[in-house]
Structure formats: C-alpha cells, structure tokens
Amino acid sequence: MKSALLDQKLWRSFAKNHWEKKPLLLRNVKSGLLEMSAAEIFDLLVLFADRCRELNDPAGFKFYTDGVKAEAEDVLYVLPVKSDKSLAGYHKRMNAQFPDYCLVCDELLQVNLKKQNLLTEFTDELYRHVGFPNRFSEMGLYLGNYKKTPFGVHVDSCGVFSFPVVGTKKFRLWSAAYGDKHPELDRTFNYEKHKKHSQLLEVGPGDMTYWPSSEWHIAESDGSFSATWSLGVWVDKQHKDMFSDSLKNLLHTKLGATGTQVTTTFKSLHGNSGEVTELPPAYVQSLKLLQKMNPLELQDALLQDWMKHISLQGFKSMPVDAAKISVKSKIQLRHEKSLILWQQSLVNKKNHHIAFGGALLEGSSANLLKLVKDLNTGKACAVSSYLKGPQLKKDLSLLQVLADAGACAQVCMEKSTRP
C-alpha cells in the first residue's frame, strides 16, 4: 500500500480542505510519531506509572470500568507494572478482572524527551499551516477492551487526530448540525436510530484520522484490545480573549494599589434625573495611566505575553530535567529545536526578557543573555565561562528557573538525571 507522506503538499491540502471543516482518514502514514512500537509505549507507561506510585498520585491517568470513572485512590492499583512485560500482558491482567475497561494517560510523552520531540515535529508542521493554538494541544493514550467511549457520544472543543498503535479502532461521527438538532445524542450509548446519519472511520496501526472540534463522536469496538494515541488541539479561545488577557496582565502591573480595591469611592452615583455624568476617582486615575502609556510599552507587554505563550510550544506543559545547575555545570539545550526565547525590551534597551516552558524572566544581565544565545546555536556551554561577577548569584537563580522549566540539560561535568 502506498504511504501517505506528511509533506508540505499534504499539509496545505489539509489546512485548506479539512481543518475545522470535515474529517480525514489517511492510510499507512509516514511519520516519526507513528514509529513508536508497542514495546516502547509499554516502557513509557511503566515509567510514568512508577513515578505516580512513588508520589502516591495518579495525576495524568484515568481509569474507567463499564463506563464508570474510578476514584483517584483506586487508579494506582490498576496501572501497568514491569512484570506485565508488554501491553498484551497488561491487558491479560486487566481483562481477567474487568470485562470492559479503559485506561487513559494524558501525560505519557512527558517522561521521555526524545519521544516528546517526535510529537513536536508533527505539531510544528500543523501549526505552520493552520496557526498556533490560542490554548494548547494535548496527547493522550487510550487503551483497553472497552466497547464504546466510556462517556458516550460527545463533542469536544478540540480538533482530534487519532493514531492506533494496537488493534483496530472505529470512530462514529455526526456533524455539528445533526448534533444540534438531536441533543439526546449527548453522552448517550444508545444511538441505534442515529447510525444511518453518521460517518464511520475504521483505522488500524499506521493510519491516522482527524475530525473537527464540532463533530459529535464516539469510539466503538468489538471488545478486542486496542491502544490509540489521541492528539487534541483546543480551539475554544478566540483572539479577542488572548488580547484582553494580555491587557489585563499589563493593567494589573500598572494599577498597583488602585487595582486591588474591592469597593469604589464616589462623589455621587447619579443626578436627580438619573443621569450619570462623572467617573469615580479610581476610574479617573486609571484612565490617566492608560493615556500616559507609551505605545512601545504596550507593544512590549503584548510581546512578552506572546513569547511566554509560544514558549510552551503549543502544549500545557513541557518535559523537564530534574537537574540542579551550578557554576560548575556544563549545559546544552534539551533539544536543538526547542530554543530559549528572548526579546530586547522596546522601552529600556538595557533590559531583556527570556522565556521557556511558560516561564518568563526579566533581567539586564548581558552575561545571561550571551549564554542563552550560545545555547540556541547548539553549543554545550560551561556556565562558569558566562556567569560571573556581582550578578552571578542572581543569574544562576534565573538559569535554574529555565532549567526547571525544561530548557536545558547538563552534560559532561555533572551527570544529568534525564530519562
């Protein structure tokens, strides 16, 4: 069978004809994201499950039996263990206990930077053609023998890409118009009379399917085991909300104590006729602040918020290295394409801002900025060659914030704890 290449021609066609318009099914897709074997995925599951057990916190996992979501404290007891040996082994153990079960892991790729980078290679091309998400994308793994999606027919606020890893998967879809006319579809498992109005997509390992955020859908199965990646791209935040959030952040900084007032003093609320003619003093003061604002200051603030947003590379969070940075450390970028972002202030040329993984730093250290620029070229950098003098302690603290956000890993001098 001929392979479907995710090249520029295909992405252009997808953006024009399918994105937020209609479903798509591709057979035998060639993508690094689809080259992860069942064995590799099992190892990631065990690694993540072990971390959850160590922390006594199943965050990132959900478990359903017969359509009922398990309590968080019970989830730890049904996660994969090394002795299962494989996805098939895990299924054998679960199948003996649960005739209908579904395990969902929303953060699996967070435990392996290399595999996470396979995902960003896919999403980078997607964003280049359809735009950067105002919210985020998230990747989940669904596995089990469940015959139908545990929460029934539903519609999300995200466009969905699905990539089966093991077994055949069927997705039944209804258009937004049909769903609006038939609200009884919402969360139901009984939709026999609506089947003739649906579209059925059947996919297996190596295939990819997509449907828009407006499509009502449910996964179906004959009860055989399956494991499927699902990438959701959330499209429920409009530009006006992004822009107003940036302005709100700026105003919070500008208004100071006035902004924290919980009551508003006034001279009079209105005249005898009910006419309102004057603003309260707090409003007058705030208005003067806006009128005095330099356009470059406003642009600076918007640029900072945008930089902070894109530093997450379109996701809710980034994989991190649990490494302590010292002046003796030698460090490099976590990945050559995951650059540390920076901007020179438009208002004060001595200041700059640095962002990665949702962290935003402000400083004036030329040494720290030089280190960031050199890291972005792919160099492995000795911290002591850059950070020195009276700003050393502060610069090290800022560098640690970047490391905690996942920007860099240690090499050579100090052993990295990266998996």
BELBEL-V490600 format. One record per residue. N is the residue number from 1. OMEGA is omega as a letter, one per 20 degrees, with the letter a starting at -180 (NA if undefined). Layout:
[[N,OMEGA] [N,OMEGA]]
This chain:
[[1,a] [2,a] [3,r] [4,a] [5,r] [6,a] [7,a] [8,r] [9,a] [10,a] [11,r] [12,r] [13,r] [14,a] [15,a] [16,a] [17,a] [18,a] [19,a] [20,r] [21,a] [22,a] [23,r] [24,r] [25,r] [26,r] [27,r] [28,a] [29,r] [30,r] [31,r] [32,a] [33,a] [34,a] [35,r] [36,a] [37,r] [38,r] [39,r] [40,r] [41,r] [42,r] [43,r] [44,r] [45,a] [46,r] [47,a] [48,r] [49,r] [50,r] [51,r] [52,r] [53,r] [54,a] [55,a] [56,a] [57,a] [58,a] [59,a] [60,r] [61,r] [62,a] [63,a] [64,r] [65,a] [66,r] [67,a] [68,a] [69,a] [70,r] [71,a] [72,a] [73,r] [74,a] [75,a] [76,a] [77,a] [78,r] [79,r] [80,r] [81,a] [82,a] [83,r] [84,r] [85,a] [86,r] [87,r] [88,r] [89,r] [90,r] [91,r] [92,r] [93,a] [94,a] [95,r] [96,a] [97,a] [98,r] [99,a] [100,a] [101,r] [102,r] [103,r] [104,r] [105,a] [106,a] [107,a] [108,a] [109,r] [110,a] [111,r] [112,a] [113,a] [114,r] [115,r] [116,a] [117,r] [118,r] [119,a] [120,r] [121,r] [122,a] [123,r] [124,r] [125,r] [126,a] [127,a] [128,a] [129,a] [130,a] [131,a] [132,a] [133,r] [134,r] [135,a] [136,r] [137,r] [138,a] [139,r] [140,r] [141,r] [142,r] [143,r] [144,r] [145,a] [146,a] [147,r] [148,r] [149,a] [150,a] [151,r] [152,r] [153,a] [154,r] [155,a] [156,r] [157,a] [158,r] [159,a] [160,r] [161,r] [162,a] [163,r] [164,r] [165,r] [166,r] [167,r] [168,a] [169,r] [170,r] [171,r] [172,a] [173,r] [174,a] [175,r] [176,a] [177,a] [178,r] [179,r] [180,a] [181,a] [182,a] [183,r] [184,r] [185,a] [186,r] [187,a] [188,r] [189,a] [190,a] [191,a] [192,a] [193,a] [194,a] [195,a] [196,r] [197,a] [198,r] [199,a] [200,r] [201,r] [202,a] [203,r] [204,a] [205,a] [206,r] [207,r] [208,r] [209,r] [210,r] [211,a] [212,a] [213,a] [214,a] [215,r] [216,a] [217,r] [218,r] [219,a] [220,r] [221,r] [222,a] [223,r] [224,a] [225,r] [226,r] [227,a] [228,r] [229,r] [230,r] [231,r] [232,r] [233,a] [234,a] [235,a] [236,r] [237,a] [238,a] [239,a] [240,r] [241,r] [242,a] [243,a] [244,r] [245,r] [246,r] [247,r] [248,r] [249,r] [250,a] [251,r] [252,r] [253,a] [254,a] [255,r] [256,a] [257,r] [258,a] [259,a] [260,a] [261,a] [262,r] [263,a] [264,r] [265,a] [266,r] [267,r] [268,a] [269,a] [270,r] [271,a] [272,a] [273,a] [274,a] [275,r] [276,a] [277,a] [278,r] [279,r] [280,a] [281,a] [282,r] [283,r] [284,r] [285,a] [286,r] [287,r] [288,r] [289,r] [290,a] [291,a] [292,a] [293,r] [294,r] [295,r] [296,r] [297,r] [298,r] [299,r] [300,a] [301,r] [302,r] [303,r] [304,a] [305,r] [306,r] [307,r] [308,a] [309,a] [310,r] [311,r] [312,r] [313,r] [314,a] [315,r] [316,a] [317,a] [318,r] [319,a] [320,r] [321,r] [322,a] [323,r] [324,a] [325,r] [326,r] [327,r] [328,a] [329,r] [330,a] [331,r] [332,r] [333,r] [334,r] [335,a] [336,a] [337,r] [338,a] [339,r] [340,a] [341,r] [342,r] [343,r] [344,a] [345,r] [346,a] [347,a] [348,a] [349,r] [350,a] [351,r] [352,r] [353,a] [354,a] [355,r] [356,r] [357,a] [358,r] [359,a] [360,a] [361,r] [362,a] [363,r] [364,a] [365,r] [366,a] [367,a] [368,r] [369,r] [370,r] [371,r] [372,a] [373,a] [374,r] [375,a] [376,r] [377,a] [378,a] [379,r] [380,a] [381,r] [382,a] [383,a] [384,r] [385,a] [386,a] [387,a] [388,r] [389,a] [390,a] [391,a] [392,a] [393,a] [394,a] [395,r] [396,r] [397,r] [398,r] [399,r] [400,r] [401,r] [402,r] [403,r] [404,r] [405,r] [406,a] [407,a] [408,r] [409,r] [410,r] [411,r] [412,a] [413,a] [414,a] [415,r] [416,r] [417,a] [418,r] [419,NA]]
